[in-house]
Amino acid sequence: MTENLKVVIPPKPVHKKSLLNFGYHKEEDYFFENLSILMSSGMPVSEAVLALGREMRTPRMVGRVDILEREINAGLSLYMALEKSKLLPKHFGELIKVGESSGLLVDNFNIIVGQRQKERIFASQIKVAMAYPVAVLVIALLVGVAITWFLLPGLTGIFASMQIKLPWITRVMIVFGKFVSTSGYYVLPLFVVSVFLLFYLIFAYKKTKFIGEFIILHIPGVKKIIQDSEVARFSYLLGSLLGAGLPIDVVIGFLADSSNVAVYKNFYNYARVKVRDGESFARIFAAYGGMDKLIPIPIQQTIISAENSGRLSEASLHISKIFEARMELNYKLLTTMLEPILLVVVWLGVLGIALAIVLPIYSLIGGMNQNI
């Protein structure tokens, strides 16, 4: 009886689709997580894709799932269908391909979902850690601009009529206040745009973002988080992909293609070439300059020993668990460190404005006492 049962998917209902692609990445994560669950339950891939396709809203996701569904129904493998639909990065394709040929598709697909979840958690933790300091700095800047724009021009006339020698900090504030009151309407927007473009060039633009990475990797707390996250990612993927049956050179290539940090990407590309030439991790680590700054020496020794004993997959997964726990601790430490630093920065700004306003008043009072 159970052999004749078949999952029946109801007709695809008509839903109101979003006109924009906001939320595309959330829908993409939702799609793959639930596709993994449905495949684990034994549902055929075509029926799982059809069922999940009804839930998509963003135009880009709707179009790509439609392509995936059409290609699967046309007889293509999941690997080829995903490649044509552009739903997964190319470096995941080899894992799907090996899974289909070895009968471990569900297990390999779960590895992909697990890695995507780890990347999303890492990104969200970075956003949470930076949200508070960014919000405080933005509010402080807005308050400073408001004081400079609306308060300083009025104080300029008062200080000018005192006929006393003003402190240098007050003179600087008056000059800046005059400049903002006369030119602020076009200078401030230009300043904001310039800052945005500078941050884009340093941290986002592919050809120049190595500058931002260099800066980030030299900030003590942030450097430790980046190193721990990359070691956790390296060891998790190394252990998972080797356990899934991928050759070591394909695994290293996967790491190189999926890494977003240039210094680690360069190392993975170097290691990929050396592994194909038959080199061991011991020789690769010893020959690569600055290796100790990328992967700690004890972790290197663990990987070398595990490779020699044939337990590289198990040892790598164990390393990933340790470093994921260290990442959690480092996030908490970074947040704790940022709060007093921000308080000092805001306090210095408030102190500067207070001194610029109060010191002339004390000078005036002192002059009046001398005249009396």
Contacts in CASP RR format, 6 or more apart in sequence:
PFRMAT RR
TARGET T0000
AUTHOR 0000-0000-0000
METHOD contacts of the structure
MODEL  1
MTENLKVVIPPKPVHKKSLLNFGYHKEEDYFFENLSILMSSGMPVSEAVL
ALGREMRTPRMVGRVDILEREINAGLSLYMALEKSKLLPKHFGELIKVGE
SSGLLVDNFNIIVGQRQKERIFASQIKVAMAYPVAVLVIALLVGVAITWF
LLPGLTGIFASMQIKLPWITRVMIVFGKFVSTSGYYVLPLFVVSVFLLFY
LIFAYKKTKFIGEFIILHIPGVKKIIQDSEVARFSYLLGSLLGAGLPIDV
VIGFLADSSNVAVYKNFYNYARVKVRDGESFARIFAAYGGMDKLIPIPIQ
QTIISAENSGRLSEASLHISKIFEARMELNYKLLTTMLEPILLVVVWLGV
LGIALAIVLPIYSLIGGMNQNI
7 43 0 8 1.000
7 44 0 8 1.000
7 47 0 8 1.000
9 47 0 8 1.000
9 50 0 8 1.000
9 51 0 8 1.000
12 50 0 8 1.000
12 53 0 8 1.000
12 54 0 8 1.000
13 54 0 8 1.000
15 54 0 8 1.000
15 57 0 8 1.000
17 57 0 8 1.000
17 58 0 8 1.000
17 59 0 8 1.000
17 62 0 8 1.000
18 57 0 8 1.000
18 58 0 8 1.000
18 59 0 8 1.000
19 59 0 8 1.000
20 58 0 8 1.000
20 59 0 8 1.000
21 58 0 8 1.000
21 59 0 8 1.000
21 60 0 8 1.000
21 61 0 8 1.000
22 58 0 8 1.000
23 58 0 8 1.000
24 58 0 8 1.000
24 60 0 8 1.000
24 61 0 8 1.000
27 56 0 8 1.000
27 57 0 8 1.000
27 58 0 8 1.000
27 61 0 8 1.000
28 61 0 8 1.000
28 87 0 8 1.000
29 116 0 8 1.000
29 117 0 8 1.000
29 120 0 8 1.000
30 55 0 8 1.000
31 52 0 8 1.000
31 53 0 8 1.000
31 55 0 8 1.000
31 56 0 8 1.000
31 61 0 8 1.000
31 65 0 8 1.000
31 87 0 8 1.000
32 88 0 8 1.000
32 109 0 8 1.000
32 112 0 8 1.000
32 113 0 8 1.000
32 116 0 8 1.000
33 113 0 8 1.000
33 117 0 8 1.000
34 52 0 8 1.000
35 45 0 8 1.000
35 48 0 8 1.000
35 49 0 8 1.000
35 52 0 8 1.000
35 109 0 8 1.000
36 106 0 8 1.000
36 109 0 8 1.000
36 110 0 8 1.000
36 112 0 8 1.000
36 113 0 8 1.000
38 47 0 8 1.000
38 48 0 8 1.000
38 51 0 8 1.000
38 52 0 8 1.000
39 45 0 8 1.000
39 48 0 8 1.000
39 105 0 8 1.000
39 106 0 8 1.000
39 109 0 8 1.000
40 106 0 8 1.000
40 110 0 8 1.000
43 51 0 8 1.000
45 72 0 8 1.000
45 78 0 8 1.000
46 69 0 8 1.000
46 72 0 8 1.000
46 73 0 8 1.000
49 65 0 8 1.000
49 68 0 8 1.000
49 69 0 8 1.000
49 72 0 8 1.000
50 69 0 8 1.000
52 65 0 8 1.000
53 62 0 8 1.000
53 65 0 8 1.000
53 66 0 8 1.000
53 69 0 8 1.000
56 62 0 8 1.000
56 65 0 8 1.000
64 85 0 8 1.000
64 86 0 8 1.000
64 87 0 8 1.000
65 85 0 8 1.000
65 87 0 8 1.000
67 81 0 8 1.000
67 84 0 8 1.000
67 85 0 8 1.000
68 81 0 8 1.000
68 82 0 8 1.000
68 84 0 8 1.000
68 85 0 8 1.000
68 87 0 8 1.000
71 80 0 8 1.000
71 81 0 8 1.000
71 84 0 8 1.000
71 85 0 8 1.000
72 78 0 8 1.000
72 81 0 8 1.000
76 84 0 8 1.000
77 97 0 8 1.000
77 100 0 8 1.000
78 96 0 8 1.000
78 100 0 8 1.000
78 105 0 8 1.000
79 93 0 8 1.000
79 96 0 8 1.000
79 97 0 8 1.000
79 100 0 8 1.000
82 88 0 8 1.000
82 92 0 8 1.000
82 93 0 8 1.000
82 96 0 8 1.000
83 90 0 8 1.000
83 93 0 8 1.000
88 96 0 8 1.000
88 112 0 8 1.000
89 257 0 8 1.000
89 258 0 8 1.000
90 257 0 8 1.000
91 253 0 8 1.000
91 254 0 8 1.000
91 257 0 8 1.000
91 258 0 8 1.000
92 112 0 8 1.000
94 246 0 8 1.000
94 250 0 8 1.000
94 254 0 8 1.000
95 108 0 8 1.000
95 111 0 8 1.000
95 112 0 8 1.000
95 241 0 8 1.000
95 244 0 8 1.000
95 246 0 8 1.000
95 254 0 8 1.000
96 105 0 8 1.000
96 108 0 8 1.000
96 109 0 8 1.000
96 112 0 8 1.000
98 104 0 8 1.000
98 108 0 8 1.000
98 244 0 8 1.000
98 245 0 8 1.000
98 246 0 8 1.000
99 105 0 8 1.000
99 107 0 8 1.000
99 108 0 8 1.000
99 244 0 8 1.000
102 245 0 8 1.000
104 244 0 8 1.000
104 245 0 8 1.000
107 244 0 8 1.000
108 244 0 8 1.000
111 240 0 8 1.000
111 241 0 8 1.000
111 244 0 8 1.000
115 233 0 8 1.000
115 236 0 8 1.000
115 237 0 8 1.000
115 240 0 8 1.000
118 232 0 8 1.000
118 233 0 8 1.000
118 236 0 8 1.000
118 324 0 8 1.000
119 233 0 8 1.000
122 229 0 8 1.000
122 327 0 8 1.000
125 327 0 8 1.000
125 331 0 8 1.000
126 225 0 8 1.000
128 331 0 8 1.000
129 331 0 8 1.000
129 334 0 8 1.000
129 335 0 8 1.000
129 338 0 8 1.000
132 335 0 8 1.000
132 338 0 8 1.000
132 339 0 8 1.000
132 342 0 8 1.000
133 338 0 8 1.000
133 341 0 8 1.000
133 342 0 8 1.000
136 342 0 8 1.000
136 346 0 8 1.000
137 342 0 8 1.000
137 345 0 8 1.000
140 345 0 8 1.000
140 346 0 8 1.000
140 349 0 8 1.000
144 353 0 8 1.000
145 180 0 8 1.000
145 188 0 8 1.000
147 353 0 8 1.000
148 176 0 8 1.000
148 177 0 8 1.000
148 180 0 8 1.000
149 177 0 8 1.000
149 180 0 8 1.000
149 181 0 8 1.000
149 184 0 8 1.000
152 173 0 8 1.000
152 174 0 8 1.000
152 176 0 8 1.000
152 177 0 8 1.000
152 178 0 8 1.000
152 180 0 8 1.000
152 181 0 8 1.000
153 177 0 8 1.000
153 178 0 8 1.000
153 181 0 8 1.000
155 174 0 8 1.000
155 357 0 8 1.000
156 174 0 8 1.000
156 177 0 8 1.000
156 178 0 8 1.000
159 166 0 8 1.000
159 170 0 8 1.000
159 174 0 8 1.000
159 360 0 8 1.000
160 174 0 8 1.000
162 360 0 8 1.000
162 363 0 8 1.000
162 364 0 8 1.000
164 360 0 8 1.000
164 363 0 8 1.000
164 364 0 8 1.000
164 367 0 8 1.000
165 363 0 8 1.000
166 174 0 8 1.000
166 360 0 8 1.000
166 363 0 8 1.000
167 355 0 8 1.000
167 356 0 8 1.000
167 359 0 8 1.000
167 360 0 8 1.000
167 363 0 8 1.000
169 352 0 8 1.000
169 355 0 8 1.000
169 356 0 8 1.000
169 359 0 8 1.000
170 356 0 8 1.000
170 357 0 8 1.000
170 359 0 8 1.000
170 360 0 8 1.000
172 356 0 8 1.000
173 353 0 8 1.000
173 356 0 8 1.000
179 187 0 8 1.000
180 187 0 8 1.000
180 188 0 8 1.000
201 208 0 8 1.000
201 211 0 8 1.000
202 208 0 8 1.000
202 209 0 8 1.000
202 211 0 8 1.000
202 212 0 8 1.000
202 215 0 8 1.000
203 209 0 8 1.000
203 212 0 8 1.000
209 262 0 8 1.000
210 262 0 8 1.000
213 261 0 8 1.000
213 262 0 8 1.000
213 263 0 8 1.000
216 222 0 8 1.000
216 223 0 8 1.000
216 226 0 8 1.000
217 223 0 8 1.000
217 226 0 8 1.000
217 263 0 8 1.000
221 330 0 8 1.000
221 333 0 8 1.000
221 334 0 8 1.000
221 337 0 8 1.000
222 334 0 8 1.000
224 330 0 8 1.000
225 327 0 8 1.000
225 330 0 8 1.000
225 331 0 8 1.000
225 334 0 8 1.000
226 261 0 8 1.000
227 293 0 8 1.000
227 294 0 8 1.000
227 296 0 8 1.000
228 323 0 8 1.000
228 326 0 8 1.000
228 327 0 8 1.000
228 330 0 8 1.000
229 323 0 8 1.000
229 327 0 8 1.000
230 259 0 8 1.000
230 261 0 8 1.000
230 264 0 8 1.000
230 294 0 8 1.000
231 295 0 8 1.000
231 296 0 8 1.000
231 299 0 8 1.000
231 319 0 8 1.000
231 323 0 8 1.000
232 319 0 8 1.000
232 320 0 8 1.000
232 323 0 8 1.000
232 324 0 8 1.000
232 326 0 8 1.000
232 327 0 8 1.000
233 259 0 8 1.000
233 320 0 8 1.000
234 255 0 8 1.000
234 264 0 8 1.000
234 295 0 8 1.000
235 299 0 8 1.000
235 303 0 8 1.000
235 316 0 8 1.000
235 317 0 8 1.000
235 319 0 8 1.000
235 320 0 8 1.000
235 323 0 8 1.000
236 316 0 8 1.000
236 317 0 8 1.000
236 320 0 8 1.000
236 324 0 8 1.000
237 251 0 8 1.000
237 254 0 8 1.000
237 255 0 8 1.000
237 258 0 8 1.000
238 251 0 8 1.000
238 255 0 8 1.000
238 312 0 8 1.000
238 313 0 8 1.000
238 316 0 8 1.000
239 312 0 8 1.000
239 313 0 8 1.000
239 314 0 8 1.000
239 316 0 8 1.000
239 317 0 8 1.000
239 320 0 8 1.000
240 313 0 8 1.000
240 317 0 8 1.000
241 250 0 8 1.000
241 251 0 8 1.000
241 254 0 8 1.000
242 248 0 8 1.000
242 251 0 8 1.000
242 312 0 8 1.000
242 313 0 8 1.000
242 316 0 8 1.000
243 313 0 8 1.000
246 254 0 8 1.000
248 275 0 8 1.000
249 272 0 8 1.000
249 275 0 8 1.000
249 276 0 8 1.000
252 268 0 8 1.000
252 271 0 8 1.000
252 272 0 8 1.000
252 275 0 8 1.000
253 268 0 8 1.000
253 269 0 8 1.000
253 272 0 8 1.000
255 268 0 8 1.000
256 265 0 8 1.000
256 268 0 8 1.000
256 269 0 8 1.000
256 271 0 8 1.000
256 272 0 8 1.000
259 265 0 8 1.000
259 268 0 8 1.000
263 294 0 8 1.000
264 294 0 8 1.000
267 288 0 8 1.000
267 291 0 8 1.000
267 294 0 8 1.000
270 284 0 8 1.000
270 288 0 8 1.000
271 284 0 8 1.000
271 288 0 8 1.000
274 283 0 8 1.000
274 284 0 8 1.000
274 287 0 8 1.000
275 284 0 8 1.000
280 304 0 8 1.000
280 307 0 8 1.000
281 300 0 8 1.000
281 303 0 8 1.000
281 304 0 8 1.000
281 307 0 8 1.000
282 304 0 8 1.000
282 307 0 8 1.000
285 291 0 8 1.000
285 295 0 8 1.000
285 300 0 8 1.000
285 303 0 8 1.000
285 304 0 8 1.000
291 300 0 8 1.000
292 300 0 8 1.000
295 303 0 8 1.000
299 319 0 8 1.000
302 315 0 8 1.000
302 319 0 8 1.000
303 312 0 8 1.000
303 315 0 8 1.000
303 316 0 8 1.000
303 319 0 8 1.000
305 315 0 8 1.000
306 312 0 8 1.000
306 314 0 8 1.000
306 315 0 8 1.000
306 316 0 8 1.000
END
